[in-house]
Amino acid sequence: MIDPLFRALVDREIKNRFLGGALSPIWWLAQPLLTLGVYAIVFGLFMRAPVPPSYGDSFVAFLAVGLWPWIAFAEAVTRSASSLIAQAALITRTALPRIYVPLSVVVVSLALNWLALTVIVVGFKVLGMQVYLSGIVFSLPAWIALLLIAIGLAWMVSAAQVLVRDIDGMLAPVFMLLSFICGIQYGIDSIPAQWRDVILTNPFTHLIARMRDTYLAGAGFVWLDAAFLLGGAIIAAAGYGFFKRVAPHVDDYL
């Protein structure tokens, strides 16, 4: 059963996103769409990045399925970094479990972006692009693994941000850099051979590839899903341990 306090935080997070202003819902969806559009023009039109044959011939679909989960992940961790500070008044005046605050941000971010990509994939299907609606289900282990990793990192950065106030400013460029070494904007085969091993050592490269396998190639569940989930669980556990260690000192710095 979900704790009513956590449910209240989730409701609060959703309201803050969509009731913050008349254009808030539009801007929330417009930002990733603009990023998608810019990357599609630069890498698809100008640089002519090829789409691997197994993923069809639509660079927009190829890019969207890789980019959207990454945007969801980056948004979740980045927004969670300042979540404890933003909720300082609520935290210091109530018995609210501190660990719920960044958790609610991550859950809302991943859930909303999964829903948005689901709508986009259905739209691609209607337009006749090579996408598989079965990927909405078969990609769930990868999404859950991404959720677990985001939760672990969110617990770490939100607790650390209370003590060192510069962390949130460093996250955006870090995630931007990581996006270019995940194979999001291009296929692995288009990377020069001397750099390919570097890209393949990044676990997010394989997570993004798994997303594409399900949405664009019709792949079902595979044993790699269990490895992703195990890795995500380990990072979530590490983040939990770090947060619980730092939590007793959080109120002193809020």
KOLVEX-189340 format. One line per field, with one value per residue: x, y, z of N, C-alpha, C in turn; residue number from 1; residue in three letters. Coordinates in nm, 3 decimals, padded with zeros to 5 digits. Example, Ala and Ser with C-alpha at 12.3 -4.5 7.8 and 13.67 -1.06 7.14 Angstrom:
% KOLVEX-189340
n_east <- 01.319 01.285 .
n_north <- -00.569 -00.225 .
n_up <- 00.780 00.708 .
ca_east <- 01.230 01.367 .
ca_north <- -00.450 -00.106 .
ca_up <- 00.780 00.714 .
c_east <- 01.320 01.290 .
c_north <- -00.330 00.003 .
c_up <- 00.780 00.787 .
zapa <- 1 2 .
gudren <- ALA SER .
//
This chain:
% KOLVEX-189340
n_east <- 00.083 00.051 00.208 00.020 00.141 00.348 00.196 00.068 00.285 00.350 00.118 00.142 00.377 00.299 00.099 00.255 00.400 00.208 00.023 00.156 00.154 -00.020 00.098 00.248 00.196 00.221 00.482 00.628 00.602 00.692 00.964 01.128 01.043 01.137 01.412 01.435 01.365 01.577 01.803 01.727 01.740 02.012 02.166 02.025 01.950 02.158 02.407 02.354 02.325 02.325 02.055 02.053 01.992 01.813 01.642 01.460 01.379 01.338 01.476 01.382 01.210 01.397 01.568 01.391 01.307 01.542 01.625 01.417 01.379 01.627 01.613 01.407 01.532 01.752 01.612 01.473 01.678 01.811 01.609 01.550 01.771 01.761 01.539 01.500 01.582 01.398 01.167 01.206 01.068 00.844 00.966 01.111 00.913 00.740 00.678 00.750 00.889 01.212 01.323 01.123 01.089 01.284 01.230 00.963 00.982 01.136 00.975 00.744 00.857 00.965 00.733 00.556 00.704 00.734 00.468 00.434 00.614 00.491 00.253 00.368 00.492 00.268 00.159 00.359 00.317 00.063 00.126 00.259 00.523 00.804 00.746 00.689 00.414 00.414 00.647 00.594 00.524 00.733 00.953 00.941 01.101 01.350 01.281 01.209 01.454 01.594 01.448 01.513 01.788 01.783 01.649 01.835 02.054 01.925 01.868 02.129 02.234 02.049 02.074 02.345 02.340 02.226 02.432 02.644 02.606 02.640 02.599 02.369 02.399 02.603 02.502 02.351 02.540 02.692 02.508 02.450 02.696 02.719 02.507 02.606 02.782 02.640 02.538 02.300 02.230 02.316 02.391 02.572 02.741 02.823 03.018 03.363 03.602 03.810 03.700 03.480 03.482 03.499 03.250 03.093 03.158 03.004 02.732 02.480 02.464 02.393 02.150 01.993 02.007 01.862 01.607 01.552 01.559 01.320 01.113 01.159 01.250 01.094 01.161 01.138 01.116 01.438 01.732 01.904 01.750 01.710 01.968 01.992 01.794 01.898 02.138 02.029 01.891 02.104 02.231 02.023 02.004 02.255 02.228 02.023 02.148 02.345 02.185 02.047 02.258 02.338 02.106 02.040 02.174 02.065 01.856 01.993 02.115 01.926 .
n_north <- -00.120 00.222 00.485 00.744 00.995 00.992 00.971 01.216 01.386 01.314 01.398 01.671 01.729 01.679 01.876 02.106 02.098 02.117 02.308 02.538 02.750 02.894 02.800 02.587 02.297 02.279 02.370 02.179 01.954 02.061 02.119 01.868 01.793 02.002 01.965 01.714 01.787 01.963 01.791 01.605 01.756 01.837 01.592 01.409 01.540 01.724 01.594 01.343 01.099 00.751 00.511 00.212 -00.091 -00.278 -00.122 00.008 00.281 00.538 00.820 00.998 00.846 00.661 00.834 00.951 00.735 00.667 00.909 01.014 00.849 00.907 01.184 01.183 01.050 01.224 01.457 01.373 01.319 01.566 01.751 01.645 01.706 01.957 01.922 01.873 02.114 02.285 02.201 02.272 02.414 02.253 02.013 02.071 02.134 01.928 01.573 01.445 01.185 01.229 01.100 01.052 01.280 01.339 01.096 01.112 01.305 01.175 00.951 01.075 01.212 01.002 00.848 01.025 01.086 00.834 00.787 00.996 00.920 00.683 00.776 00.911 00.701 00.555 00.747 00.752 00.498 00.524 00.700 00.537 00.459 00.240 00.100 -00.082 -00.160 -00.341 -00.293 -00.111 -00.258 -00.453 -00.295 -00.222 -00.345 -00.220 00.048 00.039 -00.030 00.202 00.378 00.286 00.337 00.615 00.680 00.597 00.770 01.013 01.018 01.035 01.280 01.472 01.472 01.538 01.788 01.954 01.992 02.075 02.326 02.351 02.139 02.085 02.261 02.148 01.921 01.936 01.993 01.758 01.551 01.624 01.576 01.299 01.210 01.211 01.005 00.778 00.677 00.786 00.979 00.866 00.561 00.278 00.163 00.372 00.501 00.580 00.314 00.315 00.446 00.308 00.105 00.254 00.378 00.151 00.063 00.211 00.168 00.280 00.298 00.041 00.018 00.211 00.101 -00.130 -00.026 00.062 -00.180 -00.300 -00.118 -00.055 -00.279 -00.487 -00.664 -00.906 -00.999 -01.046 -01.210 -01.009 -00.809 -00.878 -00.836 -00.560 -00.477 -00.577 -00.432 -00.173 -00.199 -00.231 00.021 00.181 00.084 00.160 00.438 00.474 00.392 00.592 00.821 00.771 00.783 01.048 01.189 01.248 01.488 01.669 01.857 02.048 02.204 02.310 .
n_up <- 00.000 -00.081 00.086 00.230 00.265 00.080 -00.152 -00.144 -00.188 -00.449 -00.583 -00.533 -00.672 -00.937 -00.965 -00.934 -01.167 -01.373 -01.304 -01.261 -01.433 -01.718 -01.950 -01.871 -01.904 -02.183 -02.231 -02.092 -02.255 -02.491 -02.467 -02.477 -02.733 -02.893 -02.855 -02.973 -03.235 -03.306 -03.288 -03.480 -03.713 -03.716 -03.691 -03.850 -04.091 -04.169 -04.102 -04.187 -04.043 -04.035 -04.006 -03.828 -04.009 -03.888 -03.744 -03.903 -04.128 -04.045 -03.920 -03.732 -03.566 -03.472 -03.332 -03.144 -02.979 -02.853 -02.740 -02.577 -02.338 -02.221 -02.178 -01.992 -01.779 -01.723 -01.659 -01.430 -01.238 -01.231 -01.153 -00.904 -00.754 -00.626 -00.473 -00.194 -00.080 -00.198 -00.075 00.186 00.392 00.436 00.510 00.746 00.925 00.958 01.007 00.780 00.590 00.478 00.262 00.083 -00.071 -00.294 -00.419 -00.504 -00.704 -00.900 -00.965 -01.072 -01.292 -01.455 -01.500 -01.633 -01.863 -01.976 -02.043 -02.228 -02.433 -02.507 -02.624 -02.839 -02.980 -03.055 -03.224 -03.423 -03.528 -03.638 -03.841 -04.009 -03.967 -03.896 -03.617 -03.314 -03.131 -02.930 -02.802 -02.606 -02.386 -02.369 -02.327 -02.067 -01.853 -01.905 -01.868 -01.598 -01.485 -01.551 -01.397 -01.136 -01.130 -01.156 -00.919 -00.723 -00.785 -00.749 -00.475 -00.384 -00.499 -00.411 -00.134 -00.113 -00.233 -00.042 00.132 -00.031 -00.235 -00.511 -00.678 -00.839 -01.052 -01.198 -01.312 -01.555 -01.776 -01.748 -01.803 -02.065 -02.191 -02.144 -02.300 -02.555 -02.557 -02.548 -02.773 -02.862 -03.057 -03.288 -03.466 -03.335 -03.523 -03.680 -03.544 -03.520 -03.532 -03.341 -03.128 -03.060 -02.865 -02.633 -02.622 -02.594 -02.341 -02.178 -01.974 -02.020 -02.293 -02.376 -02.251 -02.381 -02.637 -02.591 -02.546 -02.806 -02.943 -02.856 -02.919 -03.192 -03.329 -03.253 -03.049 -02.783 -02.432 -02.281 -02.142 -02.068 -01.965 -01.697 -01.600 -01.629 -01.448 -01.208 -01.189 -01.171 -00.927 -00.750 -00.766 -00.673 -00.410 -00.314 -00.330 -00.145 00.092 00.113 00.138 00.379 00.553 00.539 00.592 00.873 00.911 00.743 00.810 00.954 00.768 00.603 .
ca_east <- 00.000 00.129 00.197 -00.054 00.233 00.416 00.095 00.047 00.400 00.335 00.013 00.199 00.474 00.224 00.036 00.359 00.440 00.103 -00.058 00.244 00.123 -00.107 00.175 00.333 00.186 00.271 00.627 00.684 00.610 00.762 01.109 01.189 01.013 01.232 01.541 01.423 01.369 01.712 01.891 01.686 01.793 02.159 02.223 01.955 01.946 02.287 02.515 02.309 02.355 02.244 01.978 02.082 01.886 01.713 01.554 01.378 01.444 01.299 01.571 01.306 01.168 01.521 01.616 01.293 01.304 01.663 01.640 01.314 01.412 01.741 01.562 01.332 01.631 01.825 01.518 01.442 01.791 01.839 01.505 01.555 01.888 01.722 01.406 01.498 01.590 01.271 01.064 01.265 00.966 00.762 01.047 01.152 00.797 00.657 00.749 00.757 01.016 01.291 01.356 01.011 01.088 01.343 01.165 00.841 01.023 01.180 00.860 00.660 00.930 00.972 00.598 00.501 00.777 00.696 00.338 00.452 00.673 00.389 00.167 00.446 00.509 00.138 00.151 00.446 00.252 -00.046 00.188 00.315 00.664 00.832 00.752 00.612 00.342 00.453 00.759 00.543 00.529 00.863 01.055 00.919 01.218 01.452 01.230 01.217 01.596 01.626 01.385 01.592 01.914 01.750 01.616 01.960 02.129 01.848 01.893 02.266 02.257 01.963 02.136 02.471 02.310 02.199 02.561 02.726 02.497 02.674 02.586 02.265 02.450 02.696 02.436 02.309 02.648 02.732 02.412 02.467 02.813 02.688 02.414 02.682 02.859 02.543 02.487 02.161 02.211 02.370 02.408 02.706 02.822 02.873 03.124 03.494 03.637 03.896 03.620 03.362 03.493 03.469 03.104 03.034 03.180 02.902 02.612 02.363 02.460 02.320 02.013 01.927 01.993 01.754 01.484 01.531 01.527 01.180 01.021 01.185 01.280 00.996 01.221 01.065 01.199 01.563 01.801 01.971 01.658 01.738 02.094 01.962 01.719 01.990 02.225 01.948 01.863 02.228 02.251 01.918 02.043 02.368 02.174 01.948 02.244 02.407 02.086 02.020 02.375 02.345 01.977 02.036 02.236 01.999 01.781 02.086 02.163 01.813 .
ca_north <- 00.000 00.345 00.576 00.866 01.109 00.985 01.002 01.361 01.448 01.290 01.490 01.805 01.741 01.690 02.008 02.207 02.093 02.150 02.422 02.650 02.858 02.851 02.732 02.484 02.166 02.289 02.384 02.053 01.866 02.128 02.113 01.750 01.794 02.094 01.896 01.612 01.853 02.014 01.678 01.544 01.840 01.835 01.460 01.338 01.613 01.781 01.498 01.221 00.982 00.638 00.431 00.068 -00.155 -00.348 -00.024 00.076 00.387 00.670 00.871 01.063 00.742 00.610 00.934 00.972 00.621 00.673 01.038 01.043 00.792 00.978 01.312 01.151 01.018 01.345 01.547 01.320 01.339 01.710 01.814 01.594 01.758 02.070 01.896 01.889 02.257 02.346 02.162 02.291 02.455 02.136 01.911 02.110 02.157 01.808 01.445 01.384 01.115 01.306 01.017 01.057 01.401 01.312 00.980 01.156 01.376 01.076 00.871 01.157 01.239 00.883 00.805 01.118 01.074 00.705 00.808 01.081 00.841 00.589 00.849 00.940 00.576 00.527 00.841 00.703 00.382 00.577 00.763 00.433 00.434 00.107 00.090 -00.196 -00.123 -00.437 -00.235 -00.039 -00.356 -00.520 -00.199 -00.189 -00.373 -00.116 00.169 00.019 -00.019 00.345 00.436 00.249 00.412 00.755 00.690 00.591 00.893 01.123 01.018 01.082 01.421 01.559 01.484 01.610 01.927 02.028 02.023 02.144 02.384 02.369 02.013 02.089 02.334 02.064 01.803 01.955 01.964 01.617 01.470 01.656 01.501 01.156 01.178 01.192 00.880 00.669 00.636 00.830 01.055 00.792 00.418 00.237 00.132 00.494 00.554 00.528 00.190 00.338 00.501 00.225 00.034 00.351 00.393 00.025 00.045 00.288 00.083 00.346 00.266 -00.085 00.042 00.281 00.003 -00.220 00.047 00.060 -00.317 -00.331 -00.028 -00.044 -00.409 -00.584 -00.764 -00.939 -01.003 -01.121 -01.224 -00.882 -00.730 -00.909 -00.772 -00.418 -00.460 -00.601 -00.315 -00.062 -00.223 -00.206 00.166 00.233 00.048 00.246 00.571 00.469 00.390 00.725 00.916 00.744 00.825 01.194 01.244 01.310 01.621 01.753 01.968 02.152 02.288 02.362 .
ca_up <- 00.000 -00.092 00.200 00.194 00.258 -00.050 -00.254 -00.140 -00.253 -00.593 -00.628 -00.527 -00.781 -01.062 -00.967 -00.955 -01.308 -01.469 -01.261 -01.232 -01.525 -01.827 -02.054 -01.811 -01.971 -02.320 -02.227 -02.047 -02.370 -02.600 -02.449 -02.542 -02.876 -02.955 -02.856 -03.076 -03.364 -03.332 -03.314 -03.606 -03.821 -03.717 -03.716 -03.955 -04.218 -04.205 -04.090 -04.252 -03.961 -04.083 -03.911 -03.845 -04.087 -03.806 -03.681 -04.002 -04.205 -03.994 -03.822 -03.625 -03.473 -03.412 -03.237 -03.036 -02.888 -02.772 -02.671 -02.477 -02.206 -02.164 -02.127 -01.869 -01.675 -01.688 -01.593 -01.297 -01.147 -01.220 -01.071 -00.768 -00.683 -00.540 -00.419 -00.048 -00.052 -00.239 00.021 00.319 00.490 00.467 00.575 00.881 01.012 00.967 01.023 00.647 00.562 00.381 00.147 -00.010 -00.153 -00.425 -00.480 -00.573 -00.826 -00.998 -01.008 -01.159 -01.417 -01.540 -01.538 -01.732 -01.989 -02.036 -02.104 -02.345 -02.541 -02.551 -02.717 -02.959 -03.053 -03.120 -03.335 -03.530 -03.589 -03.721 -03.957 -04.094 -03.941 -03.842 -03.471 -03.263 -03.010 -02.827 -02.731 -02.488 -02.277 -02.358 -02.283 -01.926 -01.768 -01.925 -01.803 -01.453 -01.452 -01.558 -01.278 -01.019 -01.136 -01.127 -00.776 -00.649 -00.805 -00.691 -00.331 -00.361 -00.533 -00.331 -00.001 -00.128 -00.269 00.081 00.193 -00.131 -00.314 -00.652 -00.751 -00.942 -01.168 -01.274 -01.368 -01.694 -01.871 -01.736 -01.879 -02.206 -02.237 -02.144 -02.409 -02.678 -02.551 -02.529 -02.904 -02.877 -03.180 -03.402 -03.443 -03.293 -03.641 -03.741 -03.459 -03.561 -03.462 -03.226 -03.019 -03.038 -02.737 -02.527 -02.618 -02.549 -02.198 -02.108 -01.961 -02.076 -02.436 -02.391 -02.206 -02.491 -02.745 -02.553 -02.575 -02.951 -02.984 -02.827 -02.991 -03.335 -03.390 -03.208 -02.959 -02.660 -02.312 -02.292 -02.013 -02.038 -01.883 -01.556 -01.565 -01.612 -01.323 -01.097 -01.181 -01.119 -00.785 -00.676 -00.758 -00.584 -00.273 -00.277 -00.305 -00.020 00.201 00.123 00.188 00.521 00.629 00.540 00.634 01.008 00.911 00.643 00.869 01.004 00.657 00.528 .
c_east <- 00.087 00.102 00.123 00.036 00.308 00.320 00.070 00.162 00.394 00.231 00.065 00.296 00.404 00.158 00.138 00.403 00.335 00.014 00.027 00.217 00.041 -00.032 00.260 00.319 00.243 00.424 00.692 00.700 00.693 00.913 01.173 01.160 01.106 01.371 01.543 01.434 01.507 01.807 01.856 01.741 01.944 02.213 02.155 01.963 02.085 02.399 02.480 02.347 02.266 02.169 02.015 01.966 01.777 01.614 01.470 01.453 01.407 01.397 01.498 01.262 01.288 01.570 01.521 01.298 01.430 01.671 01.541 01.341 01.530 01.699 01.486 01.427 01.704 01.736 01.490 01.554 01.818 01.737 01.511 01.668 01.850 01.589 01.399 01.502 01.459 01.159 01.111 01.161 00.880 00.841 01.075 01.036 00.709 00.744 00.759 00.891 01.092 01.313 01.245 01.022 01.156 01.278 01.041 00.874 01.060 01.062 00.771 00.729 00.931 00.834 00.541 00.572 00.754 00.561 00.350 00.512 00.575 00.296 00.241 00.465 00.380 00.120 00.238 00.381 00.140 00.009 00.257 00.463 00.681 00.852 00.662 00.546 00.371 00.570 00.717 00.549 00.670 00.976 01.044 01.037 01.327 01.409 01.241 01.362 01.640 01.568 01.468 01.724 01.890 01.718 01.745 02.040 02.058 01.868 02.033 02.278 02.170 02.020 02.265 02.448 02.282 02.330 02.651 02.632 02.526 02.647 02.484 02.312 02.543 02.626 02.401 02.423 02.696 02.639 02.420 02.584 02.782 02.596 02.488 02.769 02.768 02.493 02.344 02.139 02.257 02.382 02.551 02.797 02.881 02.986 03.257 03.538 03.719 03.822 03.504 03.366 03.463 03.319 03.040 03.060 03.079 02.775 02.486 02.351 02.374 02.174 01.933 01.906 01.879 01.618 01.452 01.497 01.378 01.085 01.037 01.213 01.186 01.051 01.134 01.157 01.324 01.629 01.868 01.882 01.684 01.867 02.074 01.893 01.809 02.084 02.152 01.921 01.987 02.252 02.148 01.953 02.159 02.322 02.097 02.042 02.310 02.310 02.062 02.137 02.379 02.220 01.975 02.093 02.166 01.932 01.872 02.127 02.050 01.773 .
c_north <- 00.125 00.435 00.703 00.989 01.111 01.020 01.152 01.435 01.432 01.386 01.634 01.829 01.756 01.827 02.118 02.213 02.151 02.266 02.544 02.770 02.804 02.770 02.617 02.348 02.168 02.292 02.254 01.957 01.928 02.116 01.989 01.744 01.888 02.032 01.789 01.673 01.903 01.900 01.612 01.623 01.826 01.699 01.387 01.406 01.659 01.675 01.362 01.095 00.866 00.569 00.284 -00.002 -00.221 -00.253 00.054 00.186 00.527 00.715 00.937 00.961 00.684 00.705 00.946 00.860 00.616 00.797 01.056 00.978 00.864 01.112 01.290 01.127 01.144 01.444 01.503 01.349 01.487 01.780 01.769 01.656 01.868 02.046 01.915 02.037 02.326 02.316 02.182 02.325 02.336 02.033 01.946 02.127 02.034 01.685 01.372 01.312 01.187 01.230 01.018 01.173 01.379 01.193 01.021 01.227 01.276 00.996 00.950 01.180 01.119 00.840 00.894 01.103 00.939 00.718 00.891 01.002 00.737 00.654 00.875 00.814 00.537 00.620 00.799 00.586 00.427 00.638 00.663 00.407 00.293 00.117 -00.026 -00.154 -00.221 -00.385 -00.157 -00.129 -00.411 -00.425 -00.171 -00.227 -00.267 00.014 00.156 00.028 00.126 00.418 00.408 00.325 00.558 00.775 00.691 00.719 01.013 01.132 01.071 01.232 01.515 01.579 01.564 01.758 02.013 02.074 02.104 02.199 02.398 02.246 02.023 02.162 02.252 01.951 01.818 01.930 01.820 01.528 01.499 01.578 01.352 01.118 01.149 01.067 00.763 00.617 00.678 00.893 00.981 00.645 00.385 00.214 00.256 00.558 00.497 00.412 00.214 00.394 00.410 00.153 00.126 00.367 00.267 -00.004 00.122 00.203 00.147 00.322 00.142 -00.069 00.112 00.185 -00.094 -00.156 00.039 -00.079 -00.347 -00.247 -00.036 -00.176 -00.519 -00.691 -00.785 -00.933 -01.088 -01.123 -01.094 -00.792 -00.752 -00.842 -00.622 -00.393 -00.480 -00.481 -00.194 -00.076 -00.195 -00.056 00.229 00.205 00.134 00.388 00.579 00.472 00.525 00.825 00.896 00.788 00.977 01.256 01.307 01.453 01.719 01.875 02.081 02.248 02.346 02.501 .
c_up <- 00.000 00.027 00.157 00.184 00.125 -00.163 -00.260 -00.207 -00.405 -00.651 -00.633 -00.642 -00.915 -01.074 -00.993 -01.101 -01.401 -01.428 -01.227 -01.320 -01.641 -01.932 -02.000 -01.880 -02.111 -02.321 -02.182 -02.164 -02.482 -02.589 -02.511 -02.692 -02.952 -02.963 -02.964 -03.215 -03.401 -03.367 -03.447 -03.724 -03.831 -03.759 -03.832 -04.090 -04.260 -04.206 -04.151 -04.174 -04.004 -03.970 -03.934 -03.913 -04.002 -03.741 -03.781 -04.072 -04.158 -03.887 -03.706 -03.520 -03.399 -03.303 -03.118 -02.932 -02.802 -02.686 -02.558 -02.341 -02.140 -02.106 -01.997 -01.753 -01.628 -01.614 -01.449 -01.198 -01.125 -01.131 -00.926 -00.686 -00.585 -00.468 -00.268 -00.009 -00.087 -00.139 00.166 00.425 00.533 00.547 00.721 00.978 01.030 00.986 00.889 00.628 00.450 00.252 00.042 -00.110 -00.288 -00.496 -00.559 -00.704 -00.935 -01.052 -01.104 -01.294 -01.509 -01.588 -01.648 -01.866 -02.055 -02.107 -02.232 -02.461 -02.593 -02.653 -02.848 -03.044 -03.124 -03.240 -03.452 -03.604 -03.682 -03.849 -04.049 -04.074 -03.883 -03.691 -03.430 -03.133 -02.896 -02.744 -02.608 -02.365 -02.258 -02.317 -02.133 -01.835 -01.782 -01.859 -01.651 -01.406 -01.452 -01.437 -01.153 -01.015 -01.100 -00.980 -00.693 -00.661 -00.743 -00.541 -00.300 -00.382 -00.449 -00.191 -00.009 -00.158 -00.146 00.144 00.100 -00.237 -00.464 -00.738 -00.864 -01.067 -01.254 -01.349 -01.515 -01.793 -01.866 -01.817 -02.028 -02.264 -02.247 -02.260 -02.539 -02.674 -02.514 -02.664 -02.928 -03.013 -03.305 -03.365 -03.406 -03.414 -03.706 -03.660 -03.508 -03.472 -03.336 -03.106 -02.981 -02.904 -02.620 -02.510 -02.558 -02.401 -02.114 -02.096 -02.018 -02.226 -02.459 -02.347 -02.316 -02.608 -02.717 -02.578 -02.724 -03.002 -02.965 -02.911 -03.143 -03.404 -03.343 -03.116 -02.836 -02.540 -02.337 -02.155 -01.971 -01.953 -01.734 -01.510 -01.544 -01.479 -01.202 -01.078 -01.125 -00.971 -00.700 -00.658 -00.666 -00.438 -00.225 -00.247 -00.175 00.101 00.223 00.184 00.338 00.609 00.644 00.600 00.773 01.011 00.817 00.704 00.916 00.895 00.573 00.578 .
zapa <- 1 2 3 4 5 6 7 8 9 10 11 12 13 14 15 16 17 18 19 20 21 22 23 24 25 26 27 28 29 30 31 32 33 34 35 36 37 38 39 40 41 42 43 44 45 46 47 48 49 50 51 52 53 54 55 56 57 58 59 60 61 62 63 64 65 66 67 68 69 70 71 72 73 74 75 76 77 78 79 80 81 82 83 84 85 86 87 88 89 90 91 92 93 94 95 96 97 98 99 100 101 102 103 104 105 106 107 108 109 110 111 112 113 114 115 116 117 118 119 120 121 122 123 124 125 126 127 128 129 130 131 132 133 134 135 136 137 138 139 140 141 142 143 144 145 146 147 148 149 150 151 152 153 154 155 156 157 158 159 160 161 162 163 164 165 166 167 168 169 170 171 172 173 174 175 176 177 178 179 180 181 182 183 184 185 186 187 188 189 190 191 192 193 194 195 196 197 198 199 200 201 202 203 204 205 206 207 208 209 210 211 212 213 214 215 216 217 218 219 220 221 222 223 224 225 226 227 228 229 230 231 232 233 234 235 236 237 238 239 240 241 242 243 244 245 246 247 248 249 250 251 252 253 254 .
gudren <- MET ILE ASP PRO LEU PHE ARG ALA LEU VAL ASP ARG GLU ILE LYS ASN ARG PHE LEU GLY GLY ALA LEU SER PRO ILE TRP TRP LEU ALA GLN PRO LEU LEU THR LEU GLY VAL TYR ALA ILE VAL PHE GLY LEU PHE MET ARG ALA PRO VAL PRO PRO SER TYR GLY ASP SER PHE VAL ALA PHE LEU ALA VAL GLY LEU TRP PRO TRP ILE ALA PHE ALA GLU ALA VAL THR ARG SER ALA SER SER LEU ILE ALA GLN ALA ALA LEU ILE THR ARG THR ALA LEU PRO ARG ILE TYR VAL PRO LEU SER VAL VAL VAL VAL SER LEU ALA LEU ASN TRP LEU ALA LEU THR VAL ILE VAL VAL GLY PHE LYS VAL LEU GLY MET GLN VAL TYR LEU SER GLY ILE VAL PHE SER LEU PRO ALA TRP ILE ALA LEU LEU LEU ILE ALA ILE GLY LEU ALA TRP MET VAL SER ALA ALA GLN VAL LEU VAL ARG ASP ILE ASP GLY MET LEU ALA PRO VAL PHE MET LEU LEU SER PHE ILE CYS GLY ILE GLN TYR GLY ILE ASP SER ILE PRO ALA GLN TRP ARG ASP VAL ILE LEU THR ASN PRO PHE THR HIS LEU ILE ALA ARG MET ARG ASP THR TYR LEU ALA GLY ALA GLY PHE VAL TRP LEU ASP ALA ALA PHE LEU LEU GLY GLY ALA ILE ILE ALA ALA ALA GLY TYR GLY PHE PHE LYS ARG VAL ALA PRO HIS VAL ASP ASP TYR LEU .
//
